[in-house]
Amino acid sequence: MIILGGKNLNLDDFYKILFEGEKIDLDKEALKKVQQNFEFLDDFSKNKVIYGINTCFGPMAQYKISDEDQTALQYNLIRSHAAGSGNTIPPIYVKALMIARLNTFMRGYSGVHQDAVLLLKEFINKDLYPKIFEHGGVGASGDLVQLSHLALNLIGEGEIFFEGQFQPAAEVFKKNKLTPLKVYLREGLALINGTSCMSGIGIINLIHSKNLLNWAVMSSSMINEVVESYDDHFSKELNQVKLHEGQNLIAAEMRKMVQTSKLIKKRSDHLYNNHVNVGIIKDKVQEYYSLRCVPQVLGPVYETIQNVEKVLINEVNSVNDNPIIDSENIDVFHGGNFHGDYVSLEMDKLKIVITKMSMLIERQLNYLYNNKLNEKFPPFANLGILGLNLGLQAAQFTATSTTAENQMLSNPMYVHSIPNNGDNQDIVSMGTNAALITKKVVENTFEVLSIKFISLLQIVDFMSFKDKLSDSAKEVYDEMRSIVPKFVEDAPIYPHIENIKQYLLKNKLNRIK
């Protein structure tokens, strides 16, 4: 059971809830603070002008609302802002954003009634997923449109994904014996005014990216094995004179992965201690960059992921709505904690480095396929009859086009501010767009990596290298070979790409932390 409100959530907490089915509960003292904060606001707001309590919203905040219209105003806000379009956000990402929103409320600065947090807890534990659309948020006054769809479901309207399909919210409430949320004071504004959508998506992007990095290092170590490369490019001695933590960590992990390999060569055995005649040297003196520069390419990826984690964990444990209801200082503070620039920038950084990772993987794949480069393997990992069979050459088209899409998607959203909302929102973060595009880049990279792993299996079989592989590579070979057949005759490969992709997604190496 993960308890929200008593302490800050970390990435492992999110992983357990999202991927291992861990249930959540609410810290009793934090829940008391939530209710006390609501009661403070209820009393403090009388005879004062407070944004979103007795005023309208955005550029219409100059309109003072009568006491008897305050509740209707909150319902109007929720219903009017449920204006999303496009694809629906997949359930696991919706669950992440609900956790992020609930965690913010449990800080006790949002002025919501405890009924709101109790119902959110039920949605998370019962796997009730609001119908939330990708398009709609500019990430400035928070994720207004996406979170409005969450709020719409909490008040018992709209559609909820339950038991494998979208169903009317009223029916889902009835089946689960739940009561729709009643708006007391500012639940409408509090529910929709924050960064929880971009942050929730970002958390899953981060989890997948850490897993991707581990698999990328594993696959890079395996390709160095099958090409029988020298060991000095990932040696401690070479890398330690470059003073970057990420580079040295990647190099160290590669050394661990290949330490039992019978294929990696010592340079001294081949080029230093033997007399080499003038002319063409049979063994390559140095490998191509995609093999030799893995620590230098993936090191920045590691360090970027580390910073993304720091920023996102800070964000999901922050109070990110407006205004902030501060019962301790007996005041209500108006500002811009809903602004998503922190998340937007980190998502842009993440998608850039993950795209670079996909480019590295694609180049390694090209090296395996191009017999004029590797001078060891058949073209396109073709184990059939050259000229009659085509091998995996079409898989390269897929890997190349997918990598190209990543390159296009890597353009930043962070600097694409477009004023809107009557110029009230005159500079925006586009954080939700950034998170969603990063999600696509991450998914694409798993596909490219899947093709590379299938190709590595083919090469291991062609060279009869299984028994010479390192223990870690041999384990990966055995597990993936149980999923994907050996291709000799030509056959459709698309189901196997998907199967390996799902294997990579579900099997977290977790070696590089």
C-alpha positions in Angstrom: 0.0 0.0 0.0 1.4 3.4 -1.0 0.4 6.2 1.3 -0.2 9.6 -0.2 0.2 12.7 1.8 2.6 11.6 4.5 5.7 11.9 2.4 6.9 12.8 -1.1 6.3 10.2 -3.8 9.3 8.9 -5.7 9.6 7.2 -9.0 9.5 3.8 -7.5 6.2 4.6 -5.8 4.7 5.5 -9.2 6.1 2.3 -10.7 4.5 0.1 -8.1 1.1 1.7 -8.5 1.2 1.9 -12.3 2.9 -1.3 -13.3 2.6 -3.6 -10.3 -1.0 -2.9 -9.3 -0.1 -1.5 -5.8 -3.1 0.2 -4.2 -3.0 3.6 -2.5 -4.3 5.0 0.7 -4.4 8.5 2.2 -2.4 9.7 5.2 -4.8 10.5 8.0 -3.1 13.6 9.2 -2.7 14.9 5.7 -6.4 14.2 5.1 -7.3 16.3 8.2 -5.2 19.1 6.8 -7.1 18.9 3.5 -10.4 19.3 5.3 -9.1 22.1 7.6 -7.8 23.9 4.6 -11.2 23.7 3.0 -12.9 25.0 6.1 -10.4 27.9 6.4 -11.1 28.9 2.8 -14.9 28.7 3.3 -14.6 31.1 6.2 -11.8 33.3 4.8 -13.5 33.9 1.5 -16.5 35.6 2.9 -16.7 39.3 2.0 -13.5 39.1 0.0 -12.7 39.0 -3.7 -10.9 35.8 -4.4 -10.2 34.5 -7.9 -12.2 31.5 -8.9 -14.3 31.6 -5.7 -16.5 34.6 -6.3 -15.1 35.8 -9.6 -15.2 34.3 -13.1 -12.0 32.9 -14.7 -9.2 34.0 -16.9 -9.8 37.3 -18.7 -13.3 37.4 -17.2 -11.9 37.5 -13.7 -13.2 41.1 -13.3 -16.7 39.7 -13.1 -17.8 39.4 -9.5 -20.2 36.4 -8.9 -23.0 36.4 -6.3 -22.8 34.0 -3.4 -25.8 32.0 -4.7 -24.0 31.5 -8.1 -20.7 30.2 -6.8 -21.5 26.5 -7.0 -23.0 26.9 -10.5 -19.9 28.7 -11.6 -17.7 25.7 -10.7 -19.9 23.3 -12.7 -20.0 25.7 -15.6 -16.2 25.7 -15.6 -15.9 22.0 -15.7 -18.5 21.5 -18.4 -17.3 24.3 -20.6 -13.7 23.2 -20.5 -14.3 19.6 -21.4 -13.4 20.5 -24.9 -10.7 18.0 -25.9 -10.3 16.3 -29.2 -8.1 13.8 -31.0 -7.0 10.4 -29.7 -7.8 9.5 -26.1 -4.9 9.2 -23.7 -4.2 5.5 -22.8 -5.4 4.3 -19.4 -2.1 3.9 -17.7 -1.2 7.6 -18.5 -4.6 8.7 -17.2 -3.9 6.8 -14.0 -0.5 8.5 -13.6 -2.1 12.0 -14.0 -4.8 11.1 -11.4 -2.0 10.1 -8.9 -0.2 13.3 -9.6 -3.4 15.4 -9.1 -4.3 13.6 -5.9 -0.8 13.9 -4.5 -1.0 17.7 -5.1 -4.3 17.9 -3.2 -2.9 15.9 -0.3 -0.4 18.8 0.4 -3.4 20.7 1.8 -3.1 24.0 -0.1 -5.8 23.6 -2.7 -9.0 24.3 -0.6 -10.8 21.3 -1.9 -13.3 19.3 0.2 -12.0 15.9 1.4 -14.7 14.3 -0.8 -12.7 15.2 -3.9 -9.6 13.4 -2.7 -11.5 10.4 -1.4 -13.2 9.9 -4.8 -10.0 10.3 -6.7 -8.5 7.6 -4.5 -11.4 5.3 -5.5 -10.9 6.0 -9.2 -7.2 5.1 -8.9 -7.7 1.9 -6.8 -10.7 0.7 -8.9 -9.0 1.4 -12.2 -11.6 3.8 -13.4 -10.1 5.8 -16.3 -11.7 9.1 -17.4 -12.0 9.7 -21.1 -9.3 12.3 -21.6 -8.2 13.6 -25.0 -4.6 14.4 -26.2 -5.5 17.7 -27.8 -6.6 20.7 -25.7 -3.9 21.9 -23.3 -1.4 24.7 -23.7 0.1 24.0 -20.3 0.0 27.5 -18.9 -3.0 27.7 -16.6 -2.2 24.1 -16.1 -3.8 21.2 -18.2 -7.2 22.9 -18.2 -8.9 20.9 -20.9 -7.5 17.5 -20.1 -8.1 17.9 -16.4 -11.6 19.2 -17.1 -12.4 15.8 -18.6 -11.2 14.2 -15.3 -13.4 16.6 -13.3 -16.4 15.9 -15.6 -16.2 12.2 -14.8 -15.8 12.9 -11.1 -19.1 14.8 -11.1 -20.7 11.8 -12.7 -20.8 13.0 -16.3 -19.1 12.0 -19.6 -17.6 8.6 -20.2 -15.2 6.4 -18.1 -13.1 3.5 -19.4 -14.1 0.5 -17.2 -14.1 -3.3 -17.9 -12.3 -2.8 -21.2 -14.6 -0.1 -22.8 -15.9 3.4 -22.4 -19.2 3.5 -20.5 -21.4 6.4 -19.4 -20.1 7.7 -16.1 -23.5 7.3 -14.4 -23.4 3.6 -15.1 -19.9 3.2 -13.9 -20.7 5.0 -10.6 -23.6 2.7 -10.1 -21.6 -0.5 -10.8 -18.9 0.6 -8.3 -21.4 2.0 -5.7 -19.9 5.4 -5.9 -21.5 8.8 -5.5 -20.5 11.6 -7.9 -18.6 14.5 -6.5 -20.5 17.4 -5.1 -18.9 20.8 -5.6 -18.7 22.7 -2.4 -16.6 25.8 -3.0 -13.7 25.6 -5.6 -13.4 22.0 -6.5 -14.0 22.8 -10.2 -11.1 25.2 -10.5 -8.8 23.1 -8.2 -9.3 20.0 -10.2 -8.5 21.5 -13.6 -5.9 24.1 -12.7 -2.5 22.3 -12.5 0.3 20.5 -14.3 -0.8 16.9 -13.4 -1.6 15.7 -17.0 1.8 16.7 -18.4 3.5 15.5 -15.2 1.7 12.1 -15.2 2.6 11.4 -18.8 6.1 12.6 -18.1 6.5 10.2 -15.3 5.7 7.2 -17.5 8.0 8.6 -20.3 10.7 8.7 -17.6 10.1 5.2 -16.5 10.2 3.9 -20.1 13.3 6.0 -20.9 15.3 4.5 -18.0 14.3 1.1 -19.2 15.2 2.0 -22.8 18.7 3.2 -21.7 19.4 -0.1 -20.0 18.3 -2.1 -23.1 20.3 0.2 -25.4 23.4 -0.4 -23.4 22.8 -4.1 -23.4 22.2 -4.2 -27.2 25.4 -2.0 -27.7 27.4 -4.5 -25.6 26.0 -7.4 -27.7 26.9 -5.8 -31.0 30.4 -5.2 -29.8 30.5 -8.9 -28.9 29.3 -10.2 -32.3 31.6 -8.0 -34.3 34.5 -9.1 -31.9 35.5 -5.6 -31.2 38.4 -4.5 -29.0 37.8 -3.7 -25.4 39.7 -0.5 -24.9 37.0 1.9 -26.1 34.9 1.1 -23.0 37.9 0.6 -20.7 38.2 2.4 -17.4 41.5 3.9 -18.3 40.2 5.6 -21.5 36.9 6.9 -20.1 38.1 8.1 -16.7 40.2 10.9 -18.3 36.9 12.3 -19.7 35.3 13.8 -16.6 31.6 13.0 -17.2 29.7 10.8 -14.8 27.3 9.4 -17.5 30.1 8.4 -19.8 32.0 6.6 -17.1 28.9 4.9 -15.8 27.9 3.6 -19.3 31.5 2.4 -19.9 31.5 0.6 -16.5 28.2 -1.1 -17.3 29.5 -2.3 -20.7 32.5 -3.8 -19.0 30.3 -5.7 -16.6 28.1 -7.0 -19.4 30.9 -8.4 -21.5 33.3 -9.6 -18.8 32.5 -13.2 -19.4 32.5 -12.9 -23.2 34.8 -15.0 -25.3 34.4 -12.7 -28.3 35.8 -9.3 -27.1 39.4 -8.8 -28.1 42.4 -7.3 -26.4 44.2 -4.8 -28.6 47.6 -6.0 -27.3 47.0 -9.5 -28.5 46.3 -8.5 -32.1 47.9 -5.2 -32.9 50.6 -4.5 -30.2 52.4 -7.8 -29.6 52.4 -9.3 -33.1 54.5 -8.1 -36.0 52.1 -6.5 -38.6 53.4 -6.2 -42.1 53.0 -3.1 -44.2 49.8 -3.3 -46.2 46.1 -3.9 -45.4 45.4 -5.0 -41.8 42.8 -7.7 -41.7 41.4 -6.7 -38.3 39.8 -3.3 -38.1 42.1 -1.0 -36.2 39.1 0.9 -34.7 35.4 0.3 -34.9 32.9 2.6 -36.4 31.6 5.4 -34.1 28.3 3.8 -33.5 30.2 0.9 -31.8 33.2 2.7 -30.4 31.5 5.9 -29.0 28.7 4.3 -27.0 29.8 5.7 -23.7 30.1 9.2 -25.2 26.7 9.1 -26.9 24.7 7.4 -24.1 26.4 9.2 -21.3 24.6 12.5 -21.9 21.4 10.5 -22.3 21.9 9.1 -18.8 22.6 12.5 -17.2 19.6 14.1 -18.9 17.3 11.3 -17.6 18.7 11.9 -14.1 17.8 15.6 -14.3 14.4 14.9 -15.8 13.6 12.6 -12.8 14.7 15.3 -10.3 12.5 17.9 -12.0 9.4 15.7 -12.4 9.5 14.3 -8.9 9.7 17.9 -7.6 6.7 18.8 -9.8 4.4 16.0 -8.7 5.2 16.7 -5.1 4.5 20.4 -5.5 1.4 22.5 -5.1 0.7 23.5 -8.7 -2.6 25.2 -8.8 -3.9 28.8 -8.2 -4.6 30.4 -5.9 -2.8 28.8 -3.1 -4.9 28.5 0.1 -2.4 29.0 3.0 -4.3 28.4 6.2 -1.1 28.5 8.2 -0.4 32.1 7.2 -4.1 32.9 7.1 -3.9 34.1 3.5 -4.7 33.2 -0.1 -1.9 33.8 -2.6 -2.5 34.4 -6.3 0.2 33.5 -8.8 1.3 31.0 -11.5 2.2 27.7 -9.9 0.1 26.1 -12.6 2.6 27.0 -15.3 4.2 24.0 -16.9 7.6 25.3 -18.1 9.6 23.0 -15.9 7.9 19.9 -17.3 7.8 21.2 -20.9 11.6 21.9 -21.0 12.5 18.5 -19.4 10.2 16.7 -21.9 11.9 18.4 -24.8 15.3 17.5 -23.4 14.2 13.9 -22.9 12.8 13.5 -26.4 16.0 14.9 -27.9 18.3 12.4 -26.1 15.9 9.5 -26.8 15.9 10.5 -30.4 19.7 10.5 -30.4 19.5 7.0 -28.8 17.3 5.8 -31.6 19.8 7.3 -34.1 22.6 5.3 -32.5 20.6 2.1 -32.6 19.7 2.7 -36.2 23.3 3.2 -37.2 24.3 0.0 -35.3 21.6 -1.8 -37.2 22.9 -0.5 -40.5 26.4 -1.7 -39.5 25.0 -5.2 -39.0 23.1 -5.2 -42.3 25.8 -3.7 -44.5 28.3 -6.4 -45.4 30.6 -3.9 -47.0 31.0 -2.2 -43.6 31.2 -5.2 -41.3 32.9 -7.6 -43.7 31.6 -10.4 -41.5 27.9 -11.0 -41.9 25.5 -11.7 -44.7 23.5 -8.7 -46.1 20.5 -7.8 -44.0 21.1 -10.6 -41.6 19.9 -12.9 -44.4 20.3 -16.6 -43.4 18.6 -17.9 -46.5 19.8 -18.0 -50.1 21.2 -14.7 -51.3 19.2 -13.6 -54.3 16.3 -15.7 -53.5 15.6 -14.7 -50.0 15.6 -11.0 -48.8 16.3 -11.4 -45.2 15.5 -8.4 -42.9 16.1 -5.6 -45.4 12.5 -4.3 -45.2 12.9 -4.1 -41.4 15.6 -1.5 -42.0 13.0 0.6 -43.9 10.9 0.5 -40.8 13.7 1.4 -38.5 15.0 4.2 -40.7 11.6 5.8 -41.2 10.8 5.6 -37.5 14.1 7.1 -36.6 13.4 9.9 -39.1 10.0 10.6 -37.5 11.8 10.9 -34.1 14.2 13.4 -35.6 11.3 15.5 -36.8 9.5 15.2 -33.5 12.5 16.4 -31.6 11.9 20.0 -32.4 11.1 21.7 -29.1 7.6 22.6 -27.9 9.0 24.7 -25.0 9.6 27.7 -27.4 6.3 27.4 -29.2 4.3 29.7 -27.0 1.2 31.1 -28.7 -0.8 33.7 -26.8 -4.5 32.8 -26.3 -7.4 33.2 -23.9 -7.9 36.8 -24.9 -4.1 37.3 -24.3 -4.6 36.5 -20.6 -2.4 33.5 -21.3 0.2 35.5 -23.1 3.1 33.1 -22.6 2.4 29.4 -22.3 4.5 26.2 -21.8 2.9 23.7 -24.2 4.0 21.2 -21.6 1.3 18.6 -22.4 2.1 18.7 -26.1 5.8 18.2 -25.2 5.0 15.2 -22.9 2.7 13.6 -25.5 5.3 14.0 -28.3 8.0 12.6 -26.1 5.7 9.6 -25.5 5.6 9.0 -29.2 9.4 9.3 -29.5 9.9 6.8 -26.6 7.4 4.3 -28.2 9.2 4.7 -31.6 12.6 4.0 -30.1 11.3 0.7 -28.6 10.3 -0.3 -32.1 13.7 0.5 -33.6 15.4 -1.3 -30.8 13.2 -4.4 -31.3 14.3 -4.6 -34.9 17.9 -4.4 -33.8 17.5 -7.2 -31.2 15.9 -9.5 -33.8 18.8 -8.8 -36.1 21.4 -9.5 -33.4 19.7 -12.9 -32.9 20.1 -13.7 -36.6 23.8 -12.7 -36.5 24.5 -14.8 -33.4 22.9 -17.8 -35.2 24.9 -17.2 -38.4 28.2 -16.9 -36.6 27.4 -19.8 -34.2 28.3 -17.4 -31.4 25.8 -18.4 -28.7 28.3 -20.3 -26.6 30.8 -17.5 -26.9 28.5 -14.7 -25.7 28.8 -13.2 -22.3 26.4 -14.6 -19.7 24.2 -11.5 -19.8 24.0 -11.6 -23.6 23.3 -15.3 -23.7 20.4 -14.9 -21.2 18.9 -12.2 -23.5 19.5 -14.4 -26.5 17.7 -17.4 -25.0 14.7 -15.3 -23.8 14.2 -13.5 -27.1 14.7 -16.6 -29.2 11.8 -18.2 -27.3 9.7 -15.3 -28.6 11.1 -14.9 -32.1 11.9 -17.7 -34.6 15.1 -17.9 -36.6 14.4 -16.4 -40.0 15.8 -18.5 -42.9 12.9 -18.5 -45.3 11.2 -15.1 -45.8 8.2 -14.5 -43.6 6.2 -11.5 -42.2 8.2 -9.9 -39.4 5.7 -7.4 -38.1 4.2 -9.6 -35.3 7.7 -10.4 -34.0 8.7 -6.7 -33.9 5.6 -6.1 -31.7 6.3 -9.1 -29.5 9.9 -8.0 -28.8 8.7 -4.5 -28.2 6.3 -5.7 -25.5 9.0 -7.9 -24.0 11.3 -4.9 -23.7 8.5 -2.7 -22.2 7.6 -5.3 -19.6 11.0 -6.5 -18.7 12.8 -3.8 -16.7 16.6 -4.4 -16.7 17.1 -1.8 -14.0 20.9 -2.1 -14.0 21.7 1.5 -14.6 19.8 3.6 -11.9 
